[in-house]
Amino acid sequence: MGDACTINHPNGMKTSGFCTVIQAQLACVPQKAPQTQPSPGGQAPAGKNPGYQPGSPSGGTPFANEVGTPSAVRFFILPLANEMSWLLPFALVALVALAFAKRLRLPVENEHKALILWGGWLVTCLVFFSVAEFFHAYYMVMLAPALGGVVGGGVKVLWEKRERAWAGWALALAAAGTVIFQGWLAFQSNDNAWWLVLAAHLVGLGVIGLVIARRVFPRIVLPVVYSMIVAGMLIAPLAWSILTVTSQSPDVHLPGAYRGGQPGVPGQAAGRPPLTSVRLLEFLQANTQDTRYLVAVPSANVGAPFVLATGRPVLYMGGFSGSDPVVDAGDLAEMVANGDLRYLLFTGDRGPNQEIARWLEADCAVVPGFNAGAGAANPTGGTGSPSTGGLRLYQCSGAR
């Protein structure tokens, strides 16, 4: 105990450490994380994600803050409205136009087949997401194909009925309402969307053009007017789509639409130091070569970076979010006895996993020198505090 030891890494590097005994087992604790040399061109070594540290938070916001309260209103207010509602007002008008543009006949004709496909898709998603509570905002991408189909079909029907005055005014009013709604979204997001001025001008000029087109060269003016109105309605979605694709924020851990002038919603530990350190990773790698799992962790948020950094299996005791009883104390004890598992990262707060906490206290030992308090690294010593919900590293032995 206390003697020098060396950890040999698969890439040929070596880390010096010191020997210690934990639960009658000899372990090598690294003294200093190895210094890696950058690969040519300043790129990270192949197969490594330079943004990851073992145990770093994977991000994500609480669902209530991400999608709002269940109701149909959530499609028209933040935080969900700016995900995929940009053309929703026009789509609702288009649904009515598609439904009544032509008498329904059996067998169903192509026009109504399209309505059944795209309209049914859109209405199904709207109903589901109006009542659902547990989903991420980026799930709203499911509305995109349906919105595109319904909006495109609506424009087509109104163009085919252009000889009738009501069709042009229906297009103009629906587009104007949609642009106003887009302005409302920009206002909620504190977004200085200057392109909405251009959109409003195009739709406004289109409305004026509708009045003129009935009296002066309708065959020439009407196509221009319709194009102006539709283009005005599509300017904001085009701009926001480009900004969504091109914007970069270190705080965005889940896909989402452009948030405008409002800062991006950070992940649950954005801006904090990594939850654990490279030193912990080296310790686990050096002392688990004969086990199936690198470590057991409360959730995927904690464990995923370990998997990405090492390619080793990590046991998520609580499933994705940490709230699912994937394994219990008996399962863990069996894995330890079979030699599949040796180390566990577990919160000091008993919480709902009191059975596992009692088993850890009775049959396992806290590994000295590693602790991860609530989102911060402390690789030099100490143990987690139950009041902070910090993570402790436990070593369990099948001999007990």
Long-range contacts (C-beta under 8 A, 24 or more apart in sequence): 7-282, 7-285, 7-286, 9-34, 9-285, 11-45, 15-282, 15-286, 17-282, 17-286, 20-368, 22-365, 22-367, 22-395, 23-364, 23-365, 23-395, 23-396, 23-397, 23-399, 23-400, 24-397, 24-399, 25-395, 25-397, 27-283, 27-286, 27-287, 27-367, 27-395, 28-283, 28-286, 28-287, 29-283, 29-369, 30-279, 30-282, 30-283, 30-286, 32-279, 33-277, 33-278, 33-279, 33-282, 34-278, 34-282, 48-309, 49-308, 49-309, 52-305, 52-308, 52-309, 53-274, 53-275, 53-276, 53-277, 53-278, 53-305, 53-309, 54-274, 54-276, 54-277, 54-278, 54-280, 54-281, 54-305, 54-306, 54-309, 54-310, 55-274, 55-275, 55-276, 55-277, 55-280, 55-302, 55-305, 55-306, 55-345, 55-372, 55-391, 56-274, 56-275, 56-276, 56-305, 57-253, 57-267, 57-268, 57-269, 57-270, 57-272, 57-275, 57-301, 57-375, 58-253, 58-267, 58-300, 58-301, 58-304, 58-305, 59-251, 59-252, 59-253, 59-254, 59-266, 59-267, 59-268, 59-269, 59-270, 59-301, 60-136, 60-253, 60-254, 60-267, 60-268, 60-301, 61-254, 61-265, 61-266, 61-267, 61-268, 62-268, 63-133, 63-134, 63-135, 63-136, 65-265, 66-136, 66-137, 66-265, 67-129, 67-133, 67-135, 67-136, 67-137, 70-130, 70-131, 70-132, 70-133, 71-130, 72-126, 72-130, 74-129, 74-130, 75-126, 75-129, 75-130, 76-181, 76-184, 77-188, 78-185, 78-188, 78-189, 79-137, 79-265, 80-129, 80-137, 80-140, 81-185, 81-188, 82-185, 82-188, 82-189, 82-240, 82-257, 82-258, 82-259, 82-260, 83-137, 83-138, 83-140, 83-141, 83-256, 83-257, 84-140, 84-141, 84-143, 84-144, 84-147, 84-257, 85-181, 85-185, 86-178, 86-182, 86-185, 86-236, 86-237, 86-240, 87-147, 87-151, 87-178, 87-233, 87-234, 87-237, 88-147, 88-178, 88-181, 89-174, 89-177, 89-178, 89-181, 90-151, 90-154, 90-174, 90-175, 90-177, 90-178, 90-233, 91-122, 91-147, 91-150, 91-151, 91-154, 93-154, 93-170, 93-173, 93-174, 93-177, 94-150, 94-151, 94-153, 94-154, 94-155, 94-157, 94-174, 95-119, 95-122, 95-123, 95-150, 95-154, 97-154, 97-157, 97-158, 97-170, 98-150, 98-153, 98-154, 98-157, 101-157, 101-160, 101-161, 114-149, 114-153, 115-153, 117-149, 118-145, 118-146, 118-149, 118-150, 118-153, 119-146, 119-150, 121-145, 121-146, 121-149, 122-146, 122-147, 122-149, 122-150, 136-254, 137-254, 137-256, 137-257, 138-254, 138-255, 138-256, 141-255, 155-226, 155-230, 158-226, 159-226, 162-222, 162-226, 165-214, 168-210, 168-213, 168-222, 168-225, 168-226, 169-210, 171-226, 171-229, 171-230, 172-203, 172-206, 172-207, 172-210, 172-229, 175-203, 175-206, 175-229, 175-230, 175-232, 175-233, 176-203, 176-207, 178-233, 179-203, 179-232, 179-233, 179-236, 182-236, 182-237, 186-236, 186-260, 189-259, 189-260, 189-261, 189-262, 190-260, 190-261, 190-262, 191-259, 191-260, 191-261, 191-262, 192-260, 192-261, 193-236, 193-239, 193-260, 195-235, 195-236, 195-239, 196-235, 196-236, 198-232, 198-235, 199-232, 199-233, 199-235, 199-236, 200-232, 201-232, 202-228, 202-229, 202-231, 202-232, 202-235, 203-228, 203-229, 203-232, 203-233, 206-232, 268-301, 269-375, 272-375, 272-376, 273-375, 273-376, 273-377, 274-377, 275-302, 275-372, 275-375, 275-376, 275-377, 275-391, 276-345, 276-370, 276-372, 276-377, 276-379, 276-391, 277-377, 277-379, 279-370, 279-379, 280-370, 280-379, 280-393, 281-306, 281-309, 281-310, 283-367, 283-370, 284-343, 285-310, 285-312, 287-342, 287-343, 288-312, 288-342, 288-343, 290-339, 291-339, 291-340, 291-341, 291-342, 292-335, 292-339, 292-340, 292-341, 293-335, 293-340, 293-341, 294-343, 295-343, 295-344, 295-345, 295-393, 296-327, 296-332, 296-341, 296-343, 296-344, 296-345, 296-346, 297-344, 297-345, 298-322, 298-345, 298-346, 298-347, 298-353, 298-391, 302-345, 302-391, 315-341, 317-344, 317-346, 317-353, 317-356, 318-353, 323-352, 328-355, 328-356, 329-355, 329-356, 329-358, 329-359, 332-356, 332-359, 332-396, 333-359, 333-363, 333-396, 336-363, 336-396, 336-397, 336-398, 337-398, 338-398, 339-398, 341-396, 342-395, 342-396, 342-397, 343-367, 343-393, 343-394, 343-395, 343-396, 344-393, 344-394, 344-396, 345-372, 345-391, 345-392, 345-393, 345-394, 346-391, 346-392, 346-394, 347-384, 347-389, 347-390, 347-391, 347-392, 348-383, 348-384, 348-385, 348-386, 348-388, 348-389, 348-390, 348-391, 348-392, 349-386, 349-387, 349-389, 350-386, 351-389, 360-394, 360-396, 363-396, 363-397, 363-400, 364-394, 364-395, 364-396, 364-397, 365-394, 365-395, 365-396, 366-392, 366-393, 366-394, 367-393, 367-394, 367-395
